[in-house]
Amino acid sequence: MSIKDNLKTVRQSIPSHIQLVVVTKTMPVASLQKAYDCGERNFGENKVQEIIQKQALLPSDIKWHLIGHLQTNKVKSIVPFVEMIQSVDSLKLLQEIDKQALKHNKIQKCLLQFHIAEEETKFGFNLEEVKAVLNHIKINPLSNIQICGVMGMATFTKDENQIRKEFRYLKSIFDILKSEYFIDNEYFKEISMGMSGDFELAIAEGATIVRVGTMIFGERNYK
Ligand SMILES: *Cc1c(COP(=O)(O)O)cnc(C)c1O
């Protein structure tokens, strides 16, 4: 199947009010261009170097989402152009993003990443940690950050109940944060969850953004 056909299939299973981020990590620029030519504009990458290289070669109306772990010292190289940083997992990172966004006179959209999977390897906050961060920034506001919601990755498993449970947990975190910190904030509305293997479950459990790569481009080759 071609990228075009795959995209059509994926698009058919995503309701129009849900945002698709096309995950392009490891894929060549020509493949991204094909997705672009099909009308896709939101692309997700997980590595800073790769997102910088690709954005320089592709049309400027692409909205780039960083979806992988971000080191503080690399913030300054992506803030000038990224639409959204989905993988915020510390106060230090939020503060650095705010500082760089101020320099570039922009308001940087971010999501708070939560650790919802069983695997130890995945990054992210837990609820207690995030409350400490949000309490801190309530007193010391970050003027150039817009926290738009939450992001998480479920355990890599075939067990649908497990995956569902984790998505429900992320949704419940969103609801708690919304009511305790963002009740009057119209921007805090996104729940980014669901990948190729589980995006339909994620949508059923309340996702507003899904991040899909393999189903569009085929298996990645990490050599
Ligand atoms: C790679 C990746 C995806 C996409 O995964 P697929 O299974 O290829 O659809 C989504 N989210 C994050 C954070 C990723 O790193």
PDBQT file of the ligand as one rigid body, heavy atoms in Angstrom, charges set to zero:
ROOT
HETATM    1  C1  LIG A 301       6.831   6.628  17.468  1.00  0.00    +0.000 C 
HETATM    2  C2  LIG A 301       5.810   7.305  18.287  1.00  0.00    +0.000 A 
HETATM    3  C3  LIG A 301       4.454   7.288  17.911  1.00  0.00    +0.000 A 
HETATM    4  C4  LIG A 301       3.921   6.562  16.689  1.00  0.00    +0.000 C 
HETATM    5  O1  LIG A 301       3.993   5.189  16.844  1.00  0.00    +0.000 OA
HETATM    6  P1  LIG A 301       3.442   4.189  15.713  1.00  0.00    +0.000 P 
HETATM    7  O2  LIG A 301       3.247   2.927  16.439  1.00  0.00    +0.000 OA
HETATM    8  O3  LIG A 301       4.512   4.120  14.667  1.00  0.00    +0.000 OA
HETATM    9  O4  LIG A 301       2.194   4.770  15.177  1.00  0.00    +0.000 OA
HETATM   10  C5  LIG A 301       3.556   7.988  18.700  1.00  0.00    +0.000 A 
HETATM   11  N1  LIG A 301       3.946   8.644  19.800  1.00  0.00    +0.000 NA
HETATM   12  C6  LIG A 301       5.235   8.697  20.188  1.00  0.00    +0.000 A 
HETATM   13  C7  LIG A 301       5.583   9.456  21.417  1.00  0.00    +0.000 C 
HETATM   14  C8  LIG A 301       6.204   8.032  19.451  1.00  0.00    +0.000 A 
HETATM   15  O5  LIG A 301       7.477   8.072  19.859  1.00  0.00    +0.000 OA
ENDROOT
TORSDOF 0
